[in-house]
Amino acid sequence: MTGPNKYVFIGREPNGGRQYAMKADLTTAKIDTICQINISPELQTWMPNTGEMAYSGKHHSIAFAYKLHPFIEIFDTYGNIINFERIGEDTFDPKTLEEADFDGLNSLHTVDVTYTTDYIYVMYWGFKYADSQQSKPTIIKLDWGGNIIARYSDLTGPLYRIAAKNDSTLIGWNGKEFVLLTL
């Protein structure tokens, strides 16, 4: 939500088409495209461009973290790129798009995103879902300019979801229970 009756969201074209960051104003019943979400001109469809999105009203910025690619893209509400930050190594195999479970065949990069007024927190895996029980993620803290502030890799076990309580505390879900993460 960007204001009363105003929202940002991801919209997709049908039949495996492209995806876009969009904004809606419910008072005027108007929906506009902000920008297309795609990692490269060669990968236009939504499937290789899935990910997590967060919005900052204070900074009027949107963060999109790609699930299958090690990048976080920060842009304003007009679609202007603020930063395109690499957070890991490329692992995506485009040949897997022919498979129904292509995301299971690739390492997952950003699995979840949460945010506060001043920071974005990205849960970075860098491993396949099949390895998630025995692997530990890294939490990456960025400012809304897309600059990496810190990486927290000293987590005690697996995590599947995160939520920000404040700038120094996250709540995580490890598949069995909630855990408090003090950064």
C-alpha positions as CSV (number, residue, x, y, z in Angstrom):
1,M,0.0,0.0,0.0
2,T,1.5,3.4,-1.0
3,G,-1.3,5.5,0.4
4,P,-5.1,5.4,1.0
5,N,-6.5,3.3,-1.8
6,K,-3.1,3.2,-3.6
7,Y,-1.1,0.0,-4.1
8,V,1.9,-1.4,-5.9
9,F,1.9,-5.0,-7.1
10,I,3.3,-7.5,-9.7
11,G,1.1,-8.1,-12.7
12,R,1.6,-10.9,-15.3
13,E,0.6,-11.3,-18.8
14,P,-1.3,-14.5,-19.5
15,N,0.2,-17.7,-21.0
16,G,3.7,-17.4,-19.6
17,G,4.0,-13.7,-20.7
18,R,6.0,-10.9,-19.1
19,Q,5.6,-9.4,-15.7
20,Y,5.5,-5.8,-14.5
21,A,5.6,-3.7,-11.4
22,M,2.3,-1.9,-11.4
23,K,0.5,0.7,-9.4
24,A,-3.2,1.0,-8.7
25,D,-5.3,3.9,-7.5
26,L,-8.7,2.6,-6.4
27,T,-10.3,6.0,-6.0
28,T,-9.8,6.7,-9.7
29,A,-10.0,3.0,-10.8
30,K,-6.7,3.5,-12.6
31,I,-3.9,1.0,-13.0
32,D,-0.5,2.0,-14.5
33,T,2.7,0.1,-15.4
34,I,5.8,1.2,-13.5
35,C,8.3,-1.0,-15.3
36,Q,8.9,-4.5,-16.7
37,I,10.5,-7.0,-14.3
38,N,13.1,-9.0,-16.2
39,I,16.7,-10.0,-15.6
40,S,17.7,-9.7,-19.3
41,P,16.3,-9.2,-22.8
42,E,16.7,-12.9,-23.4
43,L,14.6,-13.9,-20.4
44,Q,11.3,-11.9,-20.9
45,T,8.7,-14.3,-19.5
46,W,7.7,-14.2,-15.9
47,M,8.9,-17.7,-15.0
48,P,12.7,-16.9,-14.8
49,N,11.9,-13.6,-13.3
50,T,10.0,-14.6,-10.2
51,G,10.9,-13.0,-6.9
52,E,9.9,-10.9,-3.9
53,M,8.9,-7.2,-3.8
54,A,8.9,-4.6,-1.1
55,Y,7.8,-0.9,-1.1
56,S,9.1,2.1,0.9
57,G,6.7,5.0,1.2
58,K,9.4,7.1,2.9
59,H,11.8,6.6,0.0
60,H,9.1,6.1,-2.8
61,S,11.1,3.1,-3.9
62,I,10.4,-0.5,-4.8
63,A,12.8,-3.3,-4.2
64,F,12.6,-6.5,-6.3
65,A,14.8,-9.4,-5.4
66,Y,15.0,-12.2,-8.0
67,K,14.5,-15.8,-6.8
68,L,16.5,-17.5,-9.6
69,H,19.1,-14.8,-10.1
70,P,21.5,-13.2,-7.6
71,F,20.3,-9.6,-8.0
72,I,18.2,-7.0,-6.2
73,E,16.8,-4.2,-8.3
74,I,15.7,-0.9,-6.6
75,F,13.6,1.5,-8.7
76,D,11.4,4.5,-8.0
77,T,7.6,4.6,-8.6
78,Y,8.3,6.0,-12.2
79,G,10.4,2.9,-13.1
80,N,13.8,4.7,-12.9
81,I,16.5,2.3,-11.8
82,I,18.2,3.4,-8.5
83,N,20.4,0.4,-8.1
84,F,20.9,-3.1,-9.5
85,E,22.9,-5.0,-6.8
86,R,24.6,-8.4,-7.3
87,I,24.4,-10.5,-4.1
88,G,25.8,-13.8,-5.3
89,E,27.0,-15.8,-8.2
90,D,25.0,-16.8,-11.3
91,T,23.6,-20.3,-11.2
92,F,20.5,-20.2,-13.4
93,D,20.3,-22.7,-16.2
94,P,17.8,-21.5,-18.9
95,K,17.4,-25.0,-20.3
96,T,15.5,-25.9,-17.1
97,L,12.6,-23.6,-18.2
98,E,11.4,-26.5,-20.3
99,E,10.7,-28.5,-17.1
100,A,7.6,-28.1,-14.9
101,D,9.7,-27.9,-11.8
102,F,12.4,-25.6,-13.1
103,D,12.7,-23.8,-9.7
104,G,13.6,-27.1,-8.1
105,L,16.4,-27.7,-10.6
106,N,18.1,-24.4,-9.9
107,S,19.7,-22.8,-6.8
108,L,17.3,-20.3,-5.2
109,H,18.8,-16.9,-4.4
110,T,16.3,-14.6,-2.7
111,V,13.7,-16.7,-0.9
112,D,12.1,-13.9,1.2
113,V,12.2,-10.2,1.6
114,T,11.1,-8.0,4.5
115,Y,11.7,-4.3,5.3
116,T,11.6,-1.5,7.7
117,T,11.3,2.2,7.0
118,D,15.1,2.5,6.4
119,Y,16.3,-1.0,5.4
120,I,15.6,-4.0,3.2
121,Y,16.3,-7.5,4.5
122,V,16.8,-10.3,2.0
123,M,17.0,-14.0,2.9
124,Y,19.6,-15.3,0.5
125,W,20.0,-19.1,0.0
126,G,22.3,-19.8,-2.9
127,F,21.3,-23.5,-2.8
128,K,18.5,-25.7,-4.1
129,Y,15.3,-26.2,-2.1
130,A,16.3,-29.9,-1.7
131,D,19.3,-28.8,0.4
132,S,17.3,-26.3,2.6
133,Q,17.1,-28.6,5.7
134,Q,20.9,-28.9,6.0
135,S,21.9,-25.5,4.7
136,K,21.9,-22.1,6.4
137,P,20.9,-18.9,4.6
138,T,22.4,-15.5,4.8
139,I,20.5,-12.4,5.7
140,I,21.5,-9.4,3.6
141,K,20.7,-5.9,4.9
142,L,20.5,-3.1,2.3
143,D,19.5,0.5,2.5
144,W,16.8,1.8,0.1
145,G,19.6,3.0,-2.3
146,G,20.5,-0.6,-2.8
147,N,23.7,-0.5,-0.9
148,I,24.6,-3.6,1.1
149,I,25.0,-2.6,4.8
150,A,25.7,-6.0,6.3
151,R,25.6,-9.8,5.7
152,Y,24.6,-12.1,8.5
153,S,25.7,-15.6,7.9
154,D,26.1,-16.8,11.5
155,L,22.5,-18.2,11.6
156,T,22.0,-21.4,13.6
157,G,19.9,-23.4,11.2
158,P,17.6,-23.4,8.2
159,L,15.1,-20.6,7.6
160,Y,12.2,-20.3,5.1
161,R,10.6,-17.0,6.0
162,I,11.6,-13.7,7.7
163,A,9.7,-10.7,9.0
164,A,11.2,-7.4,10.3
165,K,10.3,-6.4,13.8
166,N,12.6,-3.4,13.8
167,D,16.0,-2.4,12.3
168,S,17.9,-4.9,14.5
169,T,15.5,-7.8,15.0
170,L,13.8,-10.2,12.6
171,I,11.4,-13.0,13.2
172,G,12.2,-16.2,11.2
173,W,10.3,-19.4,10.4
174,N,12.5,-22.5,10.3
175,G,9.7,-24.9,9.2
176,K,8.9,-25.9,12.8
177,E,8.9,-22.8,14.9
178,F,9.4,-19.1,14.9
179,V,12.8,-17.9,15.9
180,L,14.0,-14.4,17.0
181,L,17.0,-13.2,15.0
182,T,19.0,-10.4,16.7
183,L,21.2,-8.7,14.1
